[in-house]
Amino acid sequence: MKLVAIFLINVLVLTGTYTTEPMEPYVIEVTTFKYTAAVNAEIFWAADAQIEANYTSIQPGFISRESGFSEATAEVVVVVRWKTMADAEASMQKFMTDESVMTYAQMIDGKTMKMNRYSVN
């Protein structure tokens, strides 16, 4: 009986924190790639942190960014949330020509790069 009471209290607490307010739409941008063979991993990840702090996070429409590495595939994943598809596109267009990201961009093996964007409504 005591376990049932604890279970019911937990259910009530958890459902009480659930909100039915509509979420603002946003875009998830998922990019995967391998860095070039000549790249030192420590240098790459330091550059990745700088890109987040000094480039991506200051772009219009930026919400969040995280990156990770797969030991199994030696692949990097970067997931960025944007307010709109136009914000995501504008950032990528600027990224391709912005001097501040050239060193980082040169570490990416371009032929392995894949990007997809997903709308969340």
C-alpha positions as CSV (number, residue, x, y, z in Angstrom):
1,M,0.0,0.0,0.0
2,K,2.8,2.4,0.9
3,L,4.4,1.8,-2.6
4,V,1.1,2.6,-4.3
5,A,0.9,5.9,-2.4
6,I,4.4,6.8,-3.3
7,F,3.7,6.0,-6.9
8,L,0.6,8.1,-7.0
9,I,2.3,11.0,-5.4
10,N,5.1,10.8,-8.0
11,V,2.6,10.7,-10.8
12,L,0.8,13.7,-9.4
13,V,4.0,15.7,-9.0
14,L,5.3,14.8,-12.5
15,T,2.0,15.5,-14.2
16,G,1.7,18.8,-12.3
17,T,4.9,20.1,-13.9
18,Y,3.8,19.3,-17.4
19,T,2.6,22.3,-19.5
20,T,0.3,22.3,-22.4
21,E,1.4,25.7,-23.6
22,P,2.4,25.7,-27.2
23,M,6.1,25.6,-28.0
24,E,7.6,28.3,-30.2
25,P,8.7,26.8,-33.5
26,Y,12.4,26.4,-34.1
27,V,14.9,24.7,-36.4
28,I,17.3,21.9,-35.6
29,E,20.4,21.9,-37.7
30,V,22.4,18.7,-37.6
31,T,25.9,18.6,-39.3
32,T,28.2,15.7,-39.3
33,F,31.7,15.5,-40.6
34,K,35.2,14.1,-40.0
35,Y,38.1,16.3,-39.4
36,T,41.1,16.0,-41.7
37,A,43.8,13.4,-40.9
38,A,46.4,16.0,-40.2
39,V,44.3,17.7,-37.5
40,N,45.3,17.4,-33.8
41,A,42.1,16.6,-31.9
42,E,43.0,18.9,-29.0
43,I,43.4,21.8,-31.4
44,F,40.2,21.0,-33.2
45,W,38.1,20.9,-30.0
46,A,39.6,24.2,-28.8
47,A,38.7,25.7,-32.2
48,D,35.2,24.2,-31.9
49,A,34.7,25.9,-28.6
50,Q,35.9,29.2,-30.1
51,I,33.5,28.9,-33.0
52,E,30.6,28.4,-30.5
53,A,31.6,31.3,-28.3
54,N,32.8,33.8,-30.9
55,Y,30.8,33.0,-34.0
56,T,27.7,30.8,-33.8
57,S,26.3,32.1,-30.5
58,I,26.3,35.7,-31.8
59,Q,24.4,35.0,-35.0
60,P,20.8,36.3,-35.3
61,G,18.3,33.6,-34.3
62,F,20.8,31.4,-32.4
63,I,19.2,29.3,-29.6
64,S,21.8,26.7,-28.6
65,R,24.7,24.6,-30.0
66,E,26.4,21.4,-28.9
67,S,29.0,19.2,-30.5
68,G,30.2,15.6,-29.9
69,F,32.4,12.9,-31.3
70,S,31.8,9.3,-32.2
71,E,34.7,7.0,-31.4
72,A,33.1,4.3,-33.6
73,T,32.9,6.4,-36.8
74,A,35.5,9.2,-36.0
75,E,32.7,11.6,-36.9
76,V,31.9,14.9,-35.4
77,V,28.3,16.0,-34.9
78,V,27.2,19.6,-34.4
79,V,23.6,20.3,-33.4
80,V,22.4,23.9,-33.5
81,R,19.0,25.2,-32.7
82,W,17.8,28.3,-34.6
83,K,14.7,30.4,-34.3
84,T,13.9,30.2,-38.1
85,M,15.1,28.4,-41.2
86,A,16.2,31.8,-42.6
87,D,18.4,32.3,-39.5
88,A,20.1,28.9,-40.0
89,E,20.6,29.6,-43.7
90,A,22.0,33.1,-43.2
91,S,24.5,31.8,-40.6
92,M,25.8,29.1,-42.9
93,Q,26.1,31.5,-45.8
94,K,28.1,33.8,-43.7
95,F,30.1,30.9,-42.2
96,M,31.4,29.9,-45.7
97,T,33.0,33.3,-46.2
98,D,33.8,34.7,-42.7
99,E,37.5,35.1,-42.0
100,S,37.1,34.3,-38.3
101,V,36.1,30.7,-39.0
102,M,38.6,29.8,-41.8
103,T,41.1,27.9,-39.6
104,Y,38.2,25.8,-38.2
105,A,36.7,25.3,-41.6
106,Q,40.0,24.1,-43.0
107,M,40.1,21.3,-40.4
108,I,36.9,19.8,-41.8
109,D,37.1,17.1,-44.4
110,G,34.6,18.7,-46.8
111,K,33.7,15.5,-48.7
112,T,32.4,13.9,-45.4
113,M,30.2,16.9,-44.4
114,K,26.5,16.4,-44.3
115,M,23.9,18.8,-43.1
116,N,20.2,18.5,-42.4
117,R,17.7,20.9,-41.0
118,Y,14.5,20.0,-39.3
119,S,11.5,22.2,-38.4
120,V,10.0,21.8,-34.9
121,N,6.5,23.1,-34.6
